[in-house]
């Protein structure tokens, strides 16, 4: 009597095989079926159905014949990066930026809408409507870049940039409004992934990134992967004590960022008579002739260096990357900040500055999708709900979602 594998097992195995094929093609480019089988560990015959499905979905295409090795020339396969259209929503200085980008990095549509701190969910829905109305083709999946602590369950806490707390997860709102599988991810983690792909950290596997904005956040990349910690709050360096004052329970801002974020620095600049409301505060301090301006900027760099020194003491990375407001430092001030970090670090450390600006978020989101391709692949018939959002930003879907 022949044995029949239960449908759930077939579905789970088929989904994993599909993801393996996609990951291999995205990472290694054009490949033959033989090369694909060797790389993924699946036989060519077992992958036939997966490849046919991907071709039918428009994700994979044949690109001609490869070079002959003495026998029949092999048909080459390639993942069409234009076939996946990502809806990427991020928060930027009181606004929501919604983009539609493909996996090649091309931005097809971008809209910017004001973030109403009293009604953040309504602002998100407005941005989604605007993007979908302007896009020529529907998006395939969605990522929302979230300022704040993103837990292993995908919940967001301590995110004052979003305004009033809501009783629903933002990624659930995006999933329901767009009809797309949606991932929520910390914005600084995405910045770090982006700089690792094509920016200031592309040649190292272990580094720390410090982002100085309305808050101060950090990302830890170890062996090429973002380290999130048990609850997803690794890298929250804004909560480091400052001047001996520890963080008070439940506060939305930590002591370090309360004193030395961009917003805090702007307030201090205004106190000494420098109006930086309409300009970049770092550049305003750099360009001022007032002695107090240089003293204030030096104090800010002491605080930012402190965050860098803590990272080097705890994780001993090969590099510390400063991003956000620190990028606007002059060449001489960058050198001074680097020297402060080096002077306080117990081991040699390389200090550099982010290179990609807003493009790092796009690069980071694409990198995230490449490691979690299930978000844009078809669901099993047993789970047809198009509004499902993920539980964790860097996890495979639970086994029941693969079956």
C-alpha positions in Angstrom: 0.0 0.0 0.0 1.4 3.4 -0.9 1.5 6.1 1.7 0.0 9.5 1.0 1.6 12.5 2.7 -1.0 14.6 4.6 -1.9 17.8 2.7 -0.6 20.0 5.5 2.8 18.5 5.2 2.8 18.9 1.5 1.8 22.5 1.8 4.5 23.3 4.4 7.2 21.6 2.4 6.1 23.2 -0.9 6.1 26.7 0.7 9.6 26.2 2.2 10.9 24.9 -1.2 9.3 28.0 -2.9 11.0 30.3 -0.5 14.4 28.5 -0.9 14.2 29.0 -4.7 13.3 32.7 -4.4 16.1 33.3 -1.8 18.7 31.6 -4.0 17.7 33.5 -7.1 17.6 36.9 -5.3 21.0 36.3 -3.7 22.9 34.7 -6.5 21.2 36.1 -9.7 20.8 34.1 -12.9 21.1 30.3 -12.4 20.4 27.1 -14.1 18.1 24.5 -12.6 21.1 22.3 -11.9 22.8 25.1 -10.0 19.6 26.0 -8.2 19.2 22.4 -7.1 22.8 22.2 -5.8 22.4 25.4 -3.9 19.0 24.7 -2.2 19.5 21.0 -1.6 16.3 20.0 -3.5 16.2 17.8 -6.5 15.5 19.3 -9.9 12.3 17.3 -10.2 11.0 18.4 -6.8 11.5 22.0 -7.8 9.7 21.8 -11.1 6.3 22.7 -9.6 7.8 25.6 -7.6 9.5 27.1 -10.7 6.4 26.8 -12.8 4.4 28.6 -10.1 6.9 31.4 -9.9 6.9 31.7 -13.6 3.1 31.8 -13.7 3.1 34.5 -11.0 5.6 36.6 -13.1 8.4 36.4 -10.6 10.8 34.1 -12.5 11.7 34.2 -16.2 13.9 32.2 -18.5 16.7 34.2 -19.9 18.2 32.0 -22.6 20.9 29.4 -22.5 24.0 29.2 -20.5 27.5 28.3 -21.7 28.0 24.8 -22.8 30.0 22.5 -20.6 30.2 19.7 -23.2 26.5 18.7 -23.1 23.2 20.4 -23.8 23.2 24.1 -22.9 21.2 24.7 -19.8 18.2 27.1 -19.6 18.9 29.9 -17.2 16.5 31.3 -14.7 16.3 34.8 -13.2 14.1 36.5 -10.6 12.3 39.5 -12.0 12.8 42.1 -9.3 10.3 44.4 -11.0 7.5 41.8 -10.3 7.4 42.6 -6.5 6.0 46.0 -5.7 6.5 46.9 -2.1 4.3 49.5 -0.2 6.8 51.1 2.2 5.4 53.5 4.8 7.7 55.5 7.1 7.5 58.3 9.6 9.6 61.4 8.9 9.4 64.7 10.9 5.7 64.8 11.5 4.8 63.3 8.2 4.1 59.9 6.7 5.9 59.0 3.5 4.4 56.2 1.5 6.4 54.7 -1.4 5.9 52.0 -3.9 9.2 50.4 -4.8 10.3 47.2 -6.6 13.1 44.9 -5.5 15.5 46.6 -7.9 15.2 49.8 -5.8 13.1 51.8 -8.3 10.6 54.1 -6.6 7.4 54.0 -8.7 5.3 56.4 -6.6 5.9 58.4 -3.5 3.4 60.5 -1.5 3.9 62.5 1.6 1.1 63.3 4.1 1.0 65.1 7.4 0.9 62.9 10.5 -1.9 64.0 12.8 -0.6 63.1 16.3 -4.2 63.1 17.6 -5.4 60.7 14.8 -2.3 58.6 13.7 -4.4 55.7 12.3 -6.5 58.1 10.1 -3.2 59.6 8.8 -1.9 56.2 7.9 -5.2 55.4 6.0 -5.0 58.7 4.2 -1.4 57.9 3.0 -2.4 54.4 1.8 -5.4 55.8 -0.1 -3.2 58.4 -1.8 -0.5 55.9 -2.7 -3.0 53.4 -4.1 -4.7 56.1 -6.1 -1.5 57.2 -7.7 0.1 53.8 -8.4 -0.3 52.3 -11.9 -0.2 48.8 -10.6 -1.3 47.3 -7.2 1.3 46.6 -4.5 2.4 43.1 -3.7 3.2 43.4 0.0 3.8 46.1 2.7 6.3 47.1 5.3 5.7 49.9 7.8 8.9 51.4 9.2 8.1 52.2 12.8 9.9 54.6 15.1 10.0 52.9 18.5 10.4 49.6 20.1 9.0 46.7 18.0 8.5 43.6 20.1 8.9 40.0 18.9 5.1 40.0 18.5 5.1 43.0 16.2 3.7 45.4 18.8 5.0 49.0 19.0 5.7 50.7 22.3 7.4 54.0 23.3 6.9 55.7 19.9 6.1 59.3 20.6 6.6 60.3 17.0 3.4 58.5 16.2 1.3 60.7 18.5 -1.5 59.3 20.6 -1.3 55.6 21.5 -3.7 53.5 19.6 -5.6 50.3 20.6 -4.6 48.6 17.3 -1.2 47.7 15.8 -0.3 49.9 12.9 0.7 47.0 10.8 -2.7 45.4 11.3 -4.4 48.6 10.1 -2.1 48.7 7.0 -2.8 45.1 6.3 -6.6 45.5 6.4 -6.6 48.8 4.5 -4.3 47.6 1.7 -5.3 43.9 1.6 -1.6 43.0 1.8 0.6 40.9 4.0 2.4 43.5 6.2 5.6 43.5 8.3 6.3 46.1 11.0 10.0 46.9 11.5 12.0 49.4 13.6 13.1 52.3 11.4 16.7 52.3 12.7 17.0 48.6 12.0 16.0 49.2 8.4 18.5 52.0 8.1 21.2 49.7 9.4 20.2 47.0 6.9 20.3 49.6 4.1 23.8 50.8 5.0 24.9 47.2 5.2 23.7 46.5 1.6 25.2 49.5 -0.2 26.4 52.1 2.2 28.8 52.8 5.0 28.8 49.2 6.4 28.7 47.1 3.2 32.2 45.6 3.8 31.7 44.5 7.5 29.4 41.9 9.1 29.5 43.3 12.7 28.7 47.0 13.3 26.6 49.3 15.4 24.5 52.2 14.0 23.6 55.2 16.1 20.8 57.4 14.7 20.4 60.9 16.1 17.0 62.3 15.3 13.9 63.3 17.3 15.1 60.5 19.5 18.4 58.6 19.7 18.2 55.0 18.5 20.7 52.2 17.8 20.8 49.1 15.7 23.2 46.1 16.3 24.2 44.0 13.3 26.0 40.9 14.3 27.3 38.4 11.7 25.2 40.2 9.0 21.9 40.0 10.9 20.1 42.6 13.0 20.2 41.6 16.7 16.9 42.5 18.4 17.1 40.9 21.8 14.5 38.9 23.6 11.7 41.5 23.4 12.9 43.4 20.3 14.3 46.4 22.3 18.0 45.8 21.7 19.7 49.1 20.6 17.5 51.5 22.5 20.5 53.6 23.5 18.4 56.7 24.0 17.5 55.2 27.4 21.0 55.2 28.6 21.5 57.2 31.8 22.8 60.8 31.5 24.5 62.7 34.2 23.8 59.9 36.6 20.0 60.0 35.9 18.5 56.6 35.0 15.3 56.2 32.9 12.1 56.5 34.8 9.6 53.7 34.2 7.1 54.2 31.4 8.7 57.3 30.0 8.5 57.7 26.2 12.0 59.3 26.0 15.2 58.1 27.7 17.6 60.4 29.5 20.2 60.5 26.8 17.8 61.4 24.0 15.9 63.8 26.3 19.1 65.8 26.6 20.8 65.3 23.2 18.4 64.3 20.4 18.1 66.7 17.5 15.0 68.3 19.1 16.7 68.7 22.4 19.7 70.2 20.8 17.5 72.7 18.9 15.9 73.7 22.1 19.3 74.3 23.7 20.4 76.3 20.6 17.4 78.6 21.0 18.3 79.1 24.6 21.6 80.7 23.6 20.0 82.8 20.9 20.4 80.6 17.8 17.2 80.2 15.8 17.3 76.7 14.2 13.5 76.3 13.7 13.7 76.4 9.9 17.3 75.1 9.4 19.4 72.1 10.4 20.4 72.7 14.0 23.8 71.0 13.5 24.6 73.2 10.5 23.3 76.3 12.4 25.7 75.6 15.3 28.6 74.9 12.9 28.0 78.2 11.1 27.6 80.4 14.2 30.3 82.8 15.3 29.1 82.5 18.9 31.6 80.7 21.3 28.6 79.2 23.0 27.6 77.5 19.8 30.9 75.6 19.7 30.6 74.7 23.3 27.1 73.3 22.8 28.1 71.3 19.7 31.1 69.8 21.6 28.7 68.8 24.4 26.4 67.1 21.9 29.3 65.2 20.4 30.4 64.1 23.9 26.9 62.6 24.3 26.8 60.9 20.9 30.4 59.6 21.5 29.2 58.2 24.8 26.6 56.1 22.9 29.3 54.9 20.6 31.6 54.0 23.4 28.8 51.9 25.1 28.3 50.0 21.9 32.1 49.2 21.6 32.2 48.1 25.2 29.2 45.8 25.0 29.4 44.2 21.5 32.9 45.1 20.3 31.8 45.7 16.7 34.2 46.3 13.8 32.6 49.7 13.1 30.3 52.3 14.5 28.2 54.2 12.0 26.6 57.5 12.9 23.4 58.5 11.1 20.7 61.2 11.2 21.7 64.6 12.5 25.4 63.5 13.0 25.8 63.2 9.3 25.5 67.0 9.0 28.7 67.6 11.0 31.6 69.2 9.1 34.7 67.3 8.2 36.6 68.7 11.3 33.6 67.9 13.6 33.3 64.4 12.3 37.0 63.9 13.0 36.5 65.3 16.6 33.5 62.9 17.2 35.5 60.0 15.9 38.4 60.9 18.2 36.1 61.1 21.2 34.8 57.5 20.5 38.3 56.2 20.0 39.6 57.8 23.2 36.9 56.1 25.3 36.8 52.7 23.6 38.7 49.8 25.2 39.6 48.4 21.8 40.3 49.8 18.3 37.1 50.8 16.5 36.4 52.3 13.1 34.0 55.3 13.1 32.2 56.4 10.0 29.0 58.2 8.9 25.9 57.0 7.0 26.0 57.5 3.2 22.6 56.7 1.9 20.2 59.1 3.6 16.5 58.3 3.0 17.6 55.7 0.5 18.8 53.5 3.4 15.2 52.8 4.4 14.4 51.6 0.9 17.5 49.4 0.7 16.8 48.0 4.2 13.2 47.1 3.3 14.3 45.3 0.2 16.9 43.4 2.1 14.3 42.5 4.7 12.0 41.1 2.0 14.8 39.1 0.4 15.2 37.3 3.7 11.5 36.8 4.2 10.1 36.2 0.7 7.0 34.4 2.0 5.4 37.8 2.5 4.8 38.2 -1.3 4.4 34.5 -2.1 0.9 32.9 -2.4 -0.9 31.6 0.6 -2.1 28.1 1.1 -5.8 27.6 0.4 -6.4 26.8 4.1 -5.4 30.3 5.0 -7.0 32.7 2.4 -7.2 35.7 4.7 -5.4 38.5 2.7 -5.2 40.8 5.8 -2.8 38.7 7.9 0.2 40.7 9.3 3.3 39.1 10.6 4.1 38.5 14.3 7.8 39.2 14.2 9.9 41.4 11.8 12.6 38.8 11.1 10.8 35.5 11.6 9.6 32.8 9.3 5.8 32.6 9.5 4.5 30.1 12.0 4.3 26.5 10.8 0.5 26.7 10.6 0.8 29.5 8.1 3.0 27.4 5.9 0.8 24.3 5.9 
